[in-house]
Amino acid sequence: MTNTENSPFYDYLVKLHQKYSSLNNGKIPNYIPELTEAKAEWFGISVITTDGQIFEVGNCDQLFTIQSISKAFVFGLALEDHGREYVNSKVSVEPTGEAFNSITLDEKTNRPYNPMVNAGAIATADLIKGDTATERLKRILAMFKRYTGKEHEIDVPVFLSEKATGNKNRAMSYLMLNFNMVSDRIEETLDLYFQQCSIRVNARDIAMLSATLANGGVNPITQERAIDEHYVQDVISVMLTCGMYDASGEWTYRVGIPAKSGVGGGISAVVPKILGIGTFSPLLDAKGNSIRGIKVCEDLSRDFGLHLFNMGKPKHNLQEWIGEGKIEND
């Protein structure tokens, strides 16, 4: 791994962090009481390339709960457990303009719209194999370890807080049970879902999750495979179309990078075959996305031409900036 602090890309991230540190609009969510413990000034940016270079500034060691970012990766595990067609028979992959916690299903198929809304994520969690609740949770934690290269813990107070305030999720679970979209182990699956959302991570972990997907499912540092390469495109496709709650269309238009956000303040963004981005800032906009994180990703996409459909010349040459030779700023 090169000394990334000597690169122009690191200097760029430092300036980007300074640029948005004073951006204080937005709110810390209060519908999960434990999340209110976060501090508004926390802000970290981590970028990891597919060849294992790590660039980071700010509060990249600060732990927070992964929340909805977990949905993308548990979806990948469900695909490995059951295959594409069976998973799709239980969970669709269509975007929805509804709020992520809406009690709604597709009127024609009775499936939840996609794995990134709560109903779809609960149905996905229900698909995770294991003879016991403990075994199913261990498989999810082992999966995240393959992505990040480290052990992760459940934030128990957050888990208990989500469990205590999760009646809307229970309601949608029983609605799905009525249509045979989930099994009858409702409380066990809900506990699994609340626990997966309560996994503790930091911005570097989020960037490593992203970089592993960008690297075709192989962790760039440990070289361990985290997900079958055939399912990587499934995960990042749904991230692109559905990953930013009901702002996903705007995100695809402006940023054009597959991403998943969480109300804990994280954003995971994947630039296939190039790098993964992890940002952390707990101040959220009205749609549940990190305001500073969105700004960071917008700038990275614009300045380095990272939009999937970019046809123009970027402001900066990323391959030169992440190398060892410093070049002059534009």
C-alpha positions as protocol buffer text, in pm:
chain_id: "A"
residue {
  index: 1
  type: MET
  ca { x: 0 y: 0 z: 0 }
}
residue {
  index: 2
  type: THR
  ca { x: 151 y: 337 z: -100 }
}
residue {
  index: 3
  type: ASN
  ca { x: 183 y: 639 z: 128 }
}
residue {
  index: 4
  type: THR
  ca { x: -141 y: 794 z: 13 }
}
residue {
  index: 5
  type: GLU
  ca { x: -98 y: 1113 z: 219 }
}
residue {
  index: 6
  type: ASN
  ca { x: 166 y: 1222 z: -33 }
}
residue {
  index: 7
  type: SER
  ca { x: -75 y: 1207 z: -325 }
}
residue {
  index: 8
  type: PRO
  ca { x: -273 y: 1491 z: -484 }
}
residue {
  index: 9
  type: PHE
  ca { x: -590 y: 1289 z: -434 }
}
residue {
  index: 10
  type: TYR
  ca { x: -538 y: 1295 z: -57 }
}
residue {
  index: 11
  type: ASP
  ca { x: -489 y: 1673 z: -76 }
}
residue {
  index: 12
  type: TYR
  ca { x: -812 y: 1694 z: -274 }
}
residue {
  index: 13
  type: LEU
  ca { x: -1002 y: 1501 z: -3 }
}
residue {
  index: 14
  type: VAL
  ca { x: -862 y: 1727 z: 268 }
}
residue {
  index: 15
  type: LYS
  ca { x: -995 y: 2033 z: 82 }
}
residue {
  index: 16
  type: LEU
  ca { x: -1326 y: 1858 z: 20 }
}
residue {
  index: 17
  type: HIS
  ca { x: -1359 y: 1782 z: 392 }
}
residue {
  index: 18
  type: GLN
  ca { x: -1281 y: 2144 z: 478 }
}
residue {
  index: 19
  type: LYS
  ca { x: -1529 y: 2266 z: 217 }
}
residue {
  index: 20
  type: TYR
  ca { x: -1826 y: 2083 z: 369 }
}
residue {
  index: 21
  type: SER
  ca { x: -1737 y: 2064 z: 739 }
}
residue {
  index: 22
  type: SER
  ca { x: -1926 y: 2388 z: 803 }
}
residue {
  index: 23
  type: LEU
  ca { x: -2239 y: 2261 z: 626 }
}
residue {
  index: 24
  type: ASN
  ca { x: -2470 y: 2229 z: 925 }
}
residue {
  index: 25
  type: ASN
  ca { x: -2819 y: 2209 z: 778 }
}
residue {
  index: 26
  type: GLY
  ca { x: -3003 y: 1882 z: 820 }
}
residue {
  index: 27
  type: LYS
  ca { x: -3110 y: 1690 z: 1127 }
}
residue {
  index: 28
  type: ILE
  ca { x: -3004 y: 1387 z: 1329 }
}
residue {
  index: 29
  type: PRO
  ca { x: -3295 y: 1138 z: 1320 }
}
residue {
  index: 30
  type: ASN
  ca { x: -3489 y: 1089 z: 1643 }
}
residue {
  index: 31
  type: TYR
  ca { x: -3735 y: 812 z: 1555 }
}
residue {
  index: 32
  type: ILE
  ca { x: -3470 y: 562 z: 1672 }
}
residue {
  index: 33
  type: PRO
  ca { x: -3387 y: 718 z: 2011 }
}
residue {
  index: 34
  type: GLU
  ca { x: -3028 y: 588 z: 2032 }
}
residue {
  index: 35
  type: LEU
  ca { x: -2933 y: 762 z: 1706 }
}
residue {
  index: 36
  type: THR
  ca { x: -2974 y: 1101 z: 1874 }
}
residue {
  index: 37
  type: GLU
  ca { x: -2645 y: 1040 z: 2059 }
}
residue {
  index: 38
  type: ALA
  ca { x: -2452 y: 1124 z: 1739 }
}
residue {
  index: 39
  type: LYS
  ca { x: -2269 y: 1458 z: 1719 }
}
residue {
  index: 40
  type: ALA
  ca { x: -2344 y: 1693 z: 1431 }
}
residue {
  index: 41
  type: GLU
  ca { x: -1975 y: 1773 z: 1373 }
}
residue {
  index: 42
  type: TRP
  ca { x: -1875 y: 1412 z: 1299 }
}
residue {
  index: 43
  type: PHE
  ca { x: -1762 y: 1389 z: 936 }
}
residue {
  index: 44
  type: GLY
  ca { x: -1539 y: 1134 z: 767 }
}
residue {
  index: 45
  type: ILE
  ca { x: -1444 y: 1054 z: 407 }
}
residue {
  index: 46
  type: SER
  ca { x: -1271 y: 730 z: 311 }
}
residue {
  index: 47
  type: VAL
  ca { x: -1183 y: 614 z: -39 }
}
residue {
  index: 48
  type: ILE
  ca { x: -1027 y: 274 z: -113 }
}
residue {
  index: 49
  type: THR
  ca { x: -907 y: 175 z: -458 }
}
residue {
  index: 50
  type: THR
  ca { x: -936 y: -173 z: -604 }
}
residue {
  index: 51
  type: ASP
  ca { x: -557 y: -210 z: -574 }
}
residue {
  index: 52
  type: GLY
  ca { x: -577 y: -147 z: -199 }
}
residue {
  index: 53
  type: GLN
  ca { x: -480 y: 219 z: -156 }
}
residue {
  index: 54
  type: ILE
  ca { x: -662 y: 387 z: 134 }
}
residue {
  index: 55
  type: PHE
  ca { x: -727 y: 762 z: 140 }
}
residue {
  index: 56
  type: GLU
  ca { x: -913 y: 909 z: 436 }
}
residue {
  index: 57
  type: VAL
  ca { x: -976 y: 1234 z: 620 }
}
residue {
  index: 58
  type: GLY
  ca { x: -1185 y: 1331 z: 918 }
}
residue {
  index: 59
  type: ASN
  ca { x: -1367 y: 1102 z: 1162 }
}
residue {
  index: 60
  type: CYS
  ca { x: -1300 y: 774 z: 982 }
}
residue {
  index: 61
  type: ASP
  ca { x: -1253 y: 577 z: 1307 }
}
residue {
  index: 62
  type: GLN
  ca { x: -1580 y: 695 z: 1461 }
}
residue {
  index: 63
  type: LEU
  ca { x: -1817 y: 403 z: 1501 }
}
residue {
  index: 64
  type: PHE
  ca { x: -2183 y: 429 z: 1400 }
}
residue {
  index: 65
  type: THR
  ca { x: -2451 y: 180 z: 1304 }
}
residue {
  index: 66
  type: ILE
  ca { x: -2470 y: 64 z: 945 }
}
residue {
  index: 67
  type: GLN
  ca { x: -2852 y: 81 z: 925 }
}
residue {
  index: 68
  type: SER
  ca { x: -2993 y: 54 z: 571 }
}
residue {
  index: 69
  type: ILE
  ca { x: -2651 y: 17 z: 407 }
}
residue {
  index: 70
  type: SER
  ca { x: -2670 y: -341 z: 533 }
}
residue {
  index: 71
  type: LYS
  ca { x: -2965 y: -409 z: 303 }
}
residue {
  index: 72
  type: ALA
  ca { x: -2752 y: -421 z: -12 }
}
residue {
  index: 73
  type: PHE
  ca { x: -2508 y: -673 z: 131 }
}
residue {
  index: 74
  type: VAL
  ca { x: -2767 y: -899 z: 293 }
}
residue {
  index: 75
  type: PHE
  ca { x: -2944 y: -899 z: -43 }
}
residue {
  index: 76
  type: GLY
  ca { x: -2620 y: -1034 z: -191 }
}
residue {
  index: 77
  type: LEU
  ca { x: -2607 y: -1310 z: 70 }
}
residue {
  index: 78
  type: ALA
  ca { x: -2968 y: -1407 z: -3 }
}
residue {
  index: 79
  type: LEU
  ca { x: -2880 y: -1432 z: -372 }
}
residue {
  index: 80
  type: GLU
  ca { x: -2595 y: -1668 z: -287 }
}
residue {
  index: 81
  type: ASP
  ca { x: -2825 y: -1874 z: -64 }
}
residue {
  index: 82
  type: HIS
  ca { x: -3112 y: -1911 z: -313 }
}
residue {
  index: 83
  type: GLY
  ca { x: -3021 y: -1779 z: -657 }
}
residue {
  index: 84
  type: ARG
  ca { x: -3157 y: -1489 z: -857 }
}
residue {
  index: 85
  type: GLU
  ca { x: -3492 y: -1629 z: -966 }
}
residue {
  index: 86
  type: TYR
  ca { x: -3610 y: -1747 z: -624 }
}
residue {
  index: 87
  type: VAL
  ca { x: -3508 y: -1425 z: -451 }
}
residue {
  index: 88
  type: ASN
  ca { x: -3685 y: -1226 z: -722 }
}
residue {
  index: 89
  type: SER
  ca { x: -4002 y: -1429 z: -662 }
}
residue {
  index: 90
  type: LYS
  ca { x: -4010 y: -1285 z: -308 }
}
residue {
  index: 91
  type: VAL
  ca { x: -3864 y: -937 z: -365 }
}
residue {
  index: 92
  type: SER
  ca { x: -3892 y: -723 z: -677 }
}
residue {
  index: 93
  type: VAL
  ca { x: -3623 y: -483 z: -800 }
}
residue {
  index: 94
  type: GLU
  ca { x: -3840 y: -189 z: -903 }
}
residue {
  index: 95
  type: PRO
  ca { x: -3782 y: 164 z: -766 }
}
residue {
  index: 96
  type: THR
  ca { x: -4063 y: 318 z: -568 }
}
residue {
  index: 97
  type: GLY
  ca { x: -4151 y: 677 z: -494 }
}
residue {
  index: 98
  type: GLU
  ca { x: -4289 y: 571 z: -156 }
}
residue {
  index: 99
  type: ALA
  ca { x: -4109 y: 633 z: 172 }
}
residue {
  index: 100
  type: PHE
  ca { x: -3867 y: 354 z: 268 }
}
residue {
  index: 101
  type: ASN
  ca { x: -4087 y: 245 z: 562 }
}
residue {
  index: 102
  type: SER
  ca { x: -4421 y: 252 z: 381 }
}
residue {
  index: 103
  type: ILE
  ca { x: -4658 y: -40 z: 435 }
}
residue {
  index: 104
  type: THR
  ca { x: -4705 y: -106 z: 65 }
}
residue {
  index: 105
  type: LEU
  ca { x: -4656 y: -399 z: -170 }
}
residue {
  index: 106
  type: ASP
  ca { x: -4679 y: -431 z: -548 }
}
residue {
  index: 107
  type: GLU
  ca { x: -5053 y: -459 z: -618 }
}
residue {
  index: 108
  type: LYS
  ca { x: -5003 y: -709 z: -901 }
}
residue {
  index: 109
  type: THR
  ca { x: -4747 y: -946 z: -748 }
}
residue {
  index: 110
  type: ASN
  ca { x: -4781 y: -875 z: -372 }
}
residue {
  index: 111
  type: ARG
  ca { x: -4403 y: -854 z: -352 }
}
residue {
  index: 112
  type: PRO
  ca { x: -4217 y: -571 z: -177 }
}
residue {
  index: 113
  type: TYR
  ca { x: -4086 y: -332 z: -441 }
}
residue {
  index: 114
  type: ASN
  ca { x: -3711 y: -381 z: -387 }
}
residue {
  index: 115
  type: PRO
  ca { x: -3456 y: -498 z: -128 }
}
residue {
  index: 116
  type: MET
  ca { x: -3364 y: -142 z: -26 }
}
residue {
  index: 117
  type: VAL
  ca { x: -3698 y: -46 z: 131 }
}
residue {
  index: 118
  type: ASN
  ca { x: -3781 y: -190 z: 472 }
}
residue {
  index: 119
  type: ALA
  ca { x: -4040 y: -441 z: 349 }
}
residue {
  index: 120
  type: GLY
  ca { x: -3798 y: -577 z: 89 }
}
residue {
  index: 121
  type: ALA
  ca { x: -3510 y: -587 z: 335 }
}
residue {
  index: 122
  type: ILE
  ca { x: -3718 y: -782 z: 586 }
}
residue {
  index: 123
  type: ALA
  ca { x: -3818 y: -1030 z: 315 }
}
residue {
  index: 124
  type: THR
  ca { x: -3450 y: -1057 z: 217 }
}
residue {
  index: 125
  type: ALA
  ca { x: -3343 y: -1116 z: 577 }
}
residue {
  index: 126
  type: ASP
  ca { x: -3607 y: -1388 z: 601 }
}
residue {
  index: 127
  type: LEU
  ca { x: -3428 y: -1572 z: 319 }
}
residue {
  index: 128
  type: ILE
  ca { x: -3095 y: -1600 z: 502 }
}
residue {
  index: 129
  type: LYS
  ca { x: -3027 y: -1965 z: 570 }
}
residue {
  index: 130
  type: GLY
  ca { x: -2961 y: -2113 z: 914 }
}
residue {
  index: 131
  type: ASP
  ca { x: -3121 y: -2363 z: 1149 }
}
residue {
  index: 132
  type: THR
  ca { x: -3133 y: -2117 z: 1439 }
}
residue {
  index: 133
  type: ALA
  ca { x: -3153 y: -1742 z: 1490 }
}
residue {
  index: 134
  type: THR
  ca { x: -2794 y: -1744 z: 1619 }
}
residue {
  index: 135
  type: GLU
  ca { x: -2666 y: -1931 z: 1315 }
}
residue {
  index: 136
  type: ARG
  ca { x: -2838 y: -1688 z: 1078 }
}
residue {
  index: 137
  type: LEU
  ca { x: -2688 y: -1386 z: 1257 }
}
residue {
  index: 138
  type: LYS
  ca { x: -2342 y: -1546 z: 1260 }
}
residue {
  index: 139
  type: ARG
  ca { x: -2364 y: -1597 z: 885 }
}
residue {
  index: 140
  type: ILE
  ca { x: -2444 y: -1229 z: 832 }
}
residue {
  index: 141
  type: LEU
  ca { x: -2159 y: -1118 z: 1058 }
}
residue {
  index: 142
  type: ALA
  ca { x: -1920 y: -1359 z: 883 }
}
residue {
  index: 143
  type: MET
  ca { x: -2030 y: -1215 z: 550 }
}
residue {
  index: 144
  type: PHE
  ca { x: -1949 y: -860 z: 663 }
}
residue {
  index: 145
  type: LYS
  ca { x: -1611 y: -978 z: 791 }
}
residue {
  index: 146
  type: ARG
  ca { x: -1528 y: -1108 z: 444 }
}
residue {
  index: 147
  type: TYR
  ca { x: -1608 y: -766 z: 300 }
}
residue {
  index: 148
  type: THR
  ca { x: -1422 y: -553 z: 556 }
}
residue {
  index: 149
  type: GLY
  ca { x: -1152 y: -789 z: 683 }
}
residue {
  index: 150
  type: LYS
  ca { x: -1249 y: -740 z: 1048 }
}
residue {
  index: 151
  type: GLU
  ca { x: -1494 y: -860 z: 1312 }
}
residue {
  index: 152
  type: HIS
  ca { x: -1806 y: -651 z: 1374 }
}
residue {
  index: 153
  type: GLU
  ca { x: -2027 y: -618 z: 1679 }
}
residue {
  index: 154
  type: ILE
  ca { x: -2394 y: -542 z: 1727 }
}
residue {
  index: 155
  type: ASP
  ca { x: -2472 y: -215 z: 1902 }
}
residue {
  index: 156
  type: VAL
  ca { x: -2712 y: -367 z: 2154 }
}
residue {
  index: 157
  type: PRO
  ca { x: -2875 y: -41 z: 2274 }
}
residue {
  index: 158
  type: VAL
  ca { x: -2952 y: 54 z: 1911 }
}
residue {
  index: 159
  type: PHE
  ca { x: -3088 y: -296 z: 1842 }
}
residue {
  index: 160
  type: LEU
  ca { x: -3314 y: -280 z: 2147 }
}
residue {
  index: 161
  type: SER
  ca { x: -3423 y: 73 z: 2052 }
}
residue {
  index: 162
  type: GLU
  ca { x: -3517 y: -39 z: 1701 }
}
residue {
  index: 163
  type: LYS
  ca { x: -3693 y: -347 z: 1835 }
}
residue {
  index: 164
  type: ALA
  ca { x: -3895 y: -138 z: 2080 }
}
residue {
  index: 165
  type: THR
  ca { x: -4004 y: 114 z: 1815 }
}
residue {
  index: 166
  type: GLY
  ca { x: -4046 y: -128 z: 1523 }
}
residue {
  index: 167
  type: ASN
  ca { x: -4420 y: -181 z: 1512 }
}
residue {
  index: 168
  type: LYS
  ca { x: -4449 y: -47 z: 1159 }
}
residue {
  index: 169
  type: ASN
  ca { x: -4199 y: -308 z: 1047 }
}
residue {
  index: 170
  type: ARG
  ca { x: -4405 y: -573 z: 1227 }
}
residue {
  index: 171
  type: ALA
  ca { x: -4717 y: -458 z: 1046 }
}
residue {
  index: 172
  type: MET
  ca { x: -4556 y: -488 z: 703 }
}
residue {
  index: 173
  type: SER
  ca { x: -4411 y: -827 z: 800 }
}
residue {
  index: 174
  type: TYR
  ca { x: -4754 y: -968 z: 880 }
}
residue {
  index: 175
  type: LEU
  ca { x: -4890 y: -820 z: 559 }
}
residue {
  index: 176
  type: MET
  ca { x: -4617 y: -1005 z: 367 }
}
residue {
  index: 177
  type: LEU
  ca { x: -4691 y: -1323 z: 562 }
}
residue {
  index: 178
  type: ASN
  ca { x: -5050 y: -1296 z: 443 }
}
residue {
  index: 179
  type: PHE
  ca { x: -4923 y: -1312 z: 83 }
}
residue {
  index: 180
  type: ASN
  ca { x: -4663 y: -1584 z: 151 }
}
residue {
  index: 181
  type: MET
  ca { x: -4368 y: -1351 z: 88 }
}
residue {
  index: 182
  type: VAL
  ca { x: -4207 y: -1437 z: 424 }
}
residue {
  index: 183
  type: SER
  ca { x: -4208 y: -1737 z: 655 }
}
residue {
  index: 184
  type: ASP
  ca { x: -4402 y: -1749 z: 981 }
}
residue {
  index: 185
  type: ARG
  ca { x: -4088 y: -1691 z: 1195 }
}
residue {
  index: 186
  type: ILE
  ca { x: -4174 y: -1320 z: 1202 }
}
residue {
  index: 187
  type: GLU
  ca { x: -4019 y: -1218 z: 1533 }
}
residue {
  index: 188
  type: GLU
  ca { x: -3697 y: -1410 z: 1463 }
}
residue {
  index: 189
  type: THR
  ca { x: -3658 y: -1248 z: 1122 }
}
residue {
  index: 190
  type: LEU
  ca { x: -3739 y: -903 z: 1260 }
}
residue {
  index: 191
  type: ASP
  ca { x: -3474 y: -947 z: 1529 }
}
residue {
  index: 192
  type: LEU
  ca { x: -3228 y: -1049 z: 1257 }
}
residue {
  index: 193
  type: TYR
  ca { x: -3322 y: -742 z: 1053 }
}
residue {
  index: 194
  type: PHE
  ca { x: -3289 y: -505 z: 1351 }
}
residue {
  index: 195
  type: GLN
  ca { x: -2954 y: -664 z: 1439 }
}
residue {
  index: 196
  type: GLN
  ca { x: -2813 y: -634 z: 1087 }
}
residue {
  index: 197
  type: CYS
  ca { x: -2904 y: -264 z: 1092 }
}
residue {
  index: 198
  type: SER
  ca { x: -2731 y: -226 z: 1431 }
}
residue {
  index: 199
  type: ILE
  ca { x: -2389 y: -354 z: 1320 }
}
residue {
  index: 200
  type: ARG
  ca { x: -2116 y: -110 z: 1420 }
}
residue {
  index: 201
  type: VAL
  ca { x: -1892 y: 23 z: 1142 }
}
residue {
  index: 202
  type: ASN
  ca { x: -1685 y: 329 z: 1059 }
}
residue {
  index: 203
  type: ALA
  ca { x: -1629 y: 522 z: 736 }
}
residue {
  index: 204
  type: ARG
  ca { x: -1327 y: 305 z: 647 }
}
residue {
  index: 205
  type: ASP
  ca { x: -1540 y: -9 z: 680 }
}
residue {
  index: 206
  type: ILE
  ca { x: -1804 y: 143 z: 451 }
}
residue {
  index: 207
  type: ALA
  ca { x: -1537 y: 228 z: 193 }
}
residue {
  index: 208
  type: MET
  ca { x: -1404 y: -129 z: 214 }
}
residue {
  index: 209
  type: LEU
  ca { x: -1753 y: -269 z: 159 }
}
residue {
  index: 210
  type: SER
  ca { x: -1778 y: -48 z: -149 }
}
residue {
  index: 211
  type: ALA
  ca { x: -1428 y: -127 z: -274 }
}
residue {
  index: 212
  type: THR
  ca { x: -1492 y: -500 z: -243 }
}
residue {
  index: 213
  type: LEU
  ca { x: -1794 y: -469 z: -470 }
}
residue {
  index: 214
  type: ALA
  ca { x: -1594 y: -246 z: -704 }
}
residue {
  index: 215
  type: ASN
  ca { x: -1328 y: -519 z: -713 }
}
residue {
  index: 216
  type: GLY
  ca { x: -1573 y: -782 z: -834 }
}
residue {
  index: 217
  type: GLY
  ca { x: -1651 y: -913 z: -486 }
}
residue {
  index: 218
  type: VAL
  ca { x: -1292 y: -960 z: -365 }
}
residue {
  index: 219
  type: ASN
  ca { x: -1158 y: -759 z: -68 }
}
residue {
  index: 220
  type: PRO
  ca { x: -872 y: -544 z: -208 }
}
residue {
  index: 221
  type: ILE
  ca { x: -658 y: -590 z: 105 }
}
residue {
  index: 222
  type: THR
  ca { x: -718 y: -947 z: 222 }
}
residue {
  index: 223
  type: GLN
  ca { x: -795 y: -1084 z: -127 }
}
residue {
  index: 224
  type: GLU
  ca { x: -1079 y: -1289 z: 26 }
}
residue {
  index: 225
  type: ARG
  ca { x: -1389 y: -1332 z: -186 }
}
residue {
  index: 226
  type: ALA
  ca { x: -1692 y: -1182 z: -11 }
}
residue {
  index: 227
  type: ILE
  ca { x: -1962 y: -1252 z: -272 }
}
residue {
  index: 228
  type: ASP
  ca { x: -1990 y: -1465 z: -583 }
}
residue {
  index: 229
  type: GLU
  ca { x: -1889 y: -1249 z: -879 }
}
residue {
  index: 230
  type: HIS
  ca { x: -2210 y: -1342 z: -1063 }
}
residue {
  index: 231
  type: TYR
  ca { x: -2418 y: -1153 z: -805 }
}
residue {
  index: 232
  type: VAL
  ca { x: -2210 y: -835 z: -780 }
}
residue {
  index: 233
  type: GLN
  ca { x: -2396 y: -680 z: -1074 }
}
residue {
  index: 234
  type: ASP
  ca { x: -2730 y: -760 z: -907 }
}
residue {
  index: 235
  type: VAL
  ca { x: -2630 y: -578 z: -589 }
}
residue {
  index: 236
  type: ILE
  ca { x: -2483 y: -268 z: -749 }
}
residue {
  index: 237
  type: SER
  ca { x: -2765 y: -243 z: -1005 }
}
residue {
  index: 238
  type: VAL
  ca { x: -3025 y: -221 z: -729 }
}
residue {
  index: 239
  type: MET
  ca { x: -2801 y: 21 z: -538 }
}
residue {
  index: 240
  type: LEU
  ca { x: -2801 y: 251 z: -841 }
}
residue {
  index: 241
  type: THR
  ca { x: -3177 y: 244 z: -896 }
}
residue {
  index: 242
  type: CYS
  ca { x: -3306 y: 215 z: -538 }
}
residue {
  index: 243
  type: GLY
  ca { x: -3022 y: 282 z: -294 }
}
residue {
  index: 244
  type: MET
  ca { x: -3085 y: 642 z: -189 }
}
residue {
  index: 245
  type: TYR
  ca { x: -3443 y: 605 z: -65 }
}
residue {
  index: 246
  type: ASP
  ca { x: -3690 y: 809 z: -272 }
}
residue {
  index: 247
  type: ALA
  ca { x: -3409 y: 1039 z: -388 }
}
residue {
  index: 248
  type: SER
  ca { x: -3258 y: 759 z: -598 }
}
residue {
  index: 249
  type: GLY
  ca { x: -3361 y: 912 z: -931 }
}
residue {
  index: 250
  type: GLU
  ca { x: -3208 y: 1248 z: -842 }
}
residue {
  index: 251
  type: TRP
  ca { x: -2892 y: 1072 z: -720 }
}
residue {
  index: 252
  type: THR
  ca { x: -2856 y: 872 z: -1043 }
}
residue {
  index: 253
  type: TYR
  ca { x: -2907 y: 1188 z: -1246 }
}
residue {
  index: 254
  type: ARG
  ca { x: -2656 y: 1402 z: -1053 }
}
residue {
  index: 255
  type: VAL
  ca { x: -2400 y: 1151 z: -922 }
}
residue {
  index: 256
  type: GLY
  ca { x: -2445 y: 837 z: -1132 }
}
residue {
  index: 257
  type: ILE
  ca { x: -2263 y: 602 z: -894 }
}
residue {
  index: 258
  type: PRO
  ca { x: -2428 y: 293 z: -736 }
}
residue {
  index: 259
  type: ALA
  ca { x: -2477 y: 379 z: -369 }
}
residue {
  index: 260
  type: LYS
  ca { x: -2663 y: 293 z: -51 }
}
residue {
  index: 261
  type: SER
  ca { x: -2731 y: 528 z: 237 }
}
residue {
  index: 262
  type: GLY
  ca { x: -2831 y: 468 z: 597 }
}
residue {
  index: 263
  type: VAL
  ca { x: -2994 y: 684 z: 862 }
}
residue {
  index: 264
  type: GLY
  ca { x: -2687 y: 632 z: 1078 }
}
residue {
  index: 265
  type: GLY
  ca { x: -2519 y: 887 z: 848 }
}
residue {
  index: 266
  type: GLY
  ca { x: -2323 y: 660 z: 617 }
}
residue {
  index: 267
  type: ILE
  ca { x: -2312 y: 638 z: 238 }
}
residue {
  index: 268
  type: SER
  ca { x: -2153 y: 347 z: 51 }
}
residue {
  index: 269
  type: ALA
  ca { x: -2074 y: 427 z: -314 }
}
residue {
  index: 270
  type: VAL
  ca { x: -1924 y: 189 z: -571 }
}
residue {
  index: 271
  type: VAL
  ca { x: -1723 y: 290 z: -879 }
}
residue {
  index: 272
  type: PRO
  ca { x: -1687 y: -47 z: -1056 }
}
residue {
  index: 273
  type: LYS
  ca { x: -1329 y: -164 z: -1121 }
}
residue {
  index: 274
  type: ILE
  ca { x: -1188 y: 160 z: -975 }
}
residue {
  index: 275
  type: LEU
  ca { x: -1270 y: 240 z: -612 }
}
residue {
  index: 276
  type: GLY
  ca { x: -1515 y: 241 z: -324 }
}
residue {
  index: 277
  type: ILE
  ca { x: -1631 y: 545 z: -126 }
}
residue {
  index: 278
  type: GLY
  ca { x: -1743 y: 556 z: 235 }
}
residue {
  index: 279
  type: THR
  ca { x: -1869 y: 878 z: 392 }
}
residue {
  index: 280
  type: PHE
  ca { x: -2003 y: 944 z: 738 }
}
residue {
  index: 281
  type: SER
  ca { x: -2194 y: 1247 z: 864 }
}
residue {
  index: 282
  type: PRO
  ca { x: -2509 y: 1207 z: 1076 }
}
residue {
  index: 283
  type: LEU
  ca { x: -2689 y: 1522 z: 958 }
}
residue {
  index: 284
  type: LEU
  ca { x: -2962 y: 1399 z: 722 }
}
residue {
  index: 285
  type: ASP
  ca { x: -3189 y: 1563 z: 468 }
}
residue {
  index: 286
  type: ALA
  ca { x: -3567 y: 1518 z: 462 }
}
residue {
  index: 287
  type: LYS
  ca { x: -3532 y: 1192 z: 267 }
}
residue {
  index: 288
  type: GLY
  ca { x: -3292 y: 1030 z: 513 }
}
residue {
  index: 289
  type: ASN
  ca { x: -2963 y: 1081 z: 329 }
}
residue {
  index: 290
  type: SER
  ca { x: -2645 y: 1233 z: 469 }
}
residue {
  index: 291
  type: ILE
  ca { x: -2620 y: 1592 z: 342 }
}
residue {
  index: 292
  type: ARG
  ca { x: -2241 y: 1619 z: 359 }
}
residue {
  index: 293
  type: GLY
  ca { x: -2204 y: 1270 z: 212 }
}
residue {
  index: 294
  type: ILE
  ca { x: -2415 y: 1364 z: -89 }
}
residue {
  index: 295
  type: LYS
  ca { x: -2206 y: 1677 z: -149 }
}
residue {
  index: 296
  type: VAL
  ca { x: -1882 y: 1480 z: -128 }
}
residue {
  index: 297
  type: CYS
  ca { x: -2004 y: 1222 z: -380 }
}
residue {
  index: 298
  type: GLU
  ca { x: -2137 y: 1493 z: -614 }
}
residue {
  index: 299
  type: ASP
  ca { x: -1795 y: 1661 z: -619 }
}
residue {
  index: 300
  type: LEU
  ca { x: -1604 y: 1336 z: -666 }
}
residue {
  index: 301
  type: SER
  ca { x: -1832 y: 1233 z: -950 }
}
residue {
  index: 302
  type: ARG
  ca { x: -1809 y: 1569 z: -1126 }
}
residue {
  index: 303
  type: ASP
  ca { x: -1438 y: 1637 z: -1077 }
}
residue {
  index: 304
  type: PHE
  ca { x: -1315 y: 1289 z: -1174 }
}
residue {
  index: 305
  type: GLY
  ca { x: -1579 y: 1192 z: -1428 }
}
residue {
  index: 306
  type: LEU
  ca { x: -1710 y: 902 z: -1219 }
}
residue {
  index: 307
  type: HIS
  ca { x: -2073 y: 920 z: -1338 }
}
residue {
  index: 308
  type: LEU
  ca { x: -2150 y: 588 z: -1510 }
}
residue {
  index: 309
  type: PHE
  ca { x: -2271 y: 773 z: -1818 }
}
residue {
  index: 310
  type: ASN
  ca { x: -2006 y: 1044 z: -1830 }
}
residue {
  index: 311
  type: MET
  ca { x: -1895 y: 1120 z: -2186 }
}
residue {
  index: 312
  type: GLY
  ca { x: -1683 y: 1428 z: -2126 }
}
residue {
  index: 313
  type: LYS
  ca { x: -1331 y: 1495 z: -2009 }
}
residue {
  index: 314
  type: PRO
  ca { x: -1307 y: 1511 z: -1628 }
}
residue {
  index: 315
  type: LYS
  ca { x: -1155 y: 1807 z: -1450 }
}
residue {
  index: 316
  type: HIS
  ca { x: -886 y: 1583 z: -1297 }
}
residue {
  index: 317
  type: ASN
  ca { x: -726 y: 1258 z: -1412 }
}
residue {
  index: 318
  type: LEU
  ca { x: -798 y: 1012 z: -1133 }
}
residue {
  index: 319
  type: GLN
  ca { x: -537 y: 757 z: -1239 }
}
residue {
  index: 320
  type: GLU
  ca { x: -265 y: 1023 z: -1215 }
}
residue {
  index: 321
  type: TRP
  ca { x: -394 y: 1167 z: -889 }
}
residue {
  index: 322
  type: ILE
  ca { x: -400 y: 837 z: -701 }
}
residue {
  index: 323
  type: GLY
  ca { x: -48 y: 750 z: -816 }
}
residue {
  index: 324
  type: GLU
  ca { x: 276 y: 852 z: -651 }
}
residue {
  index: 325
  type: GLY
  ca { x: 362 y: 1136 z: -890 }
}
residue {
  index: 326
  type: LYS
  ca { x: 203 y: 1469 z: -800 }
}
residue {
  index: 327
  type: ILE
  ca { x: 66 y: 1671 z: -1089 }
}
residue {
  index: 328
  type: GLU
  ca { x: -31 y: 2036 z: -1104 }
}
residue {
  index: 329
  type: ASN
  ca { x: -386 y: 2138 z: -1012 }
}
residue {
  index: 330
  type: ASP
  ca { x: -607 y: 2261 z: -1297 }
}
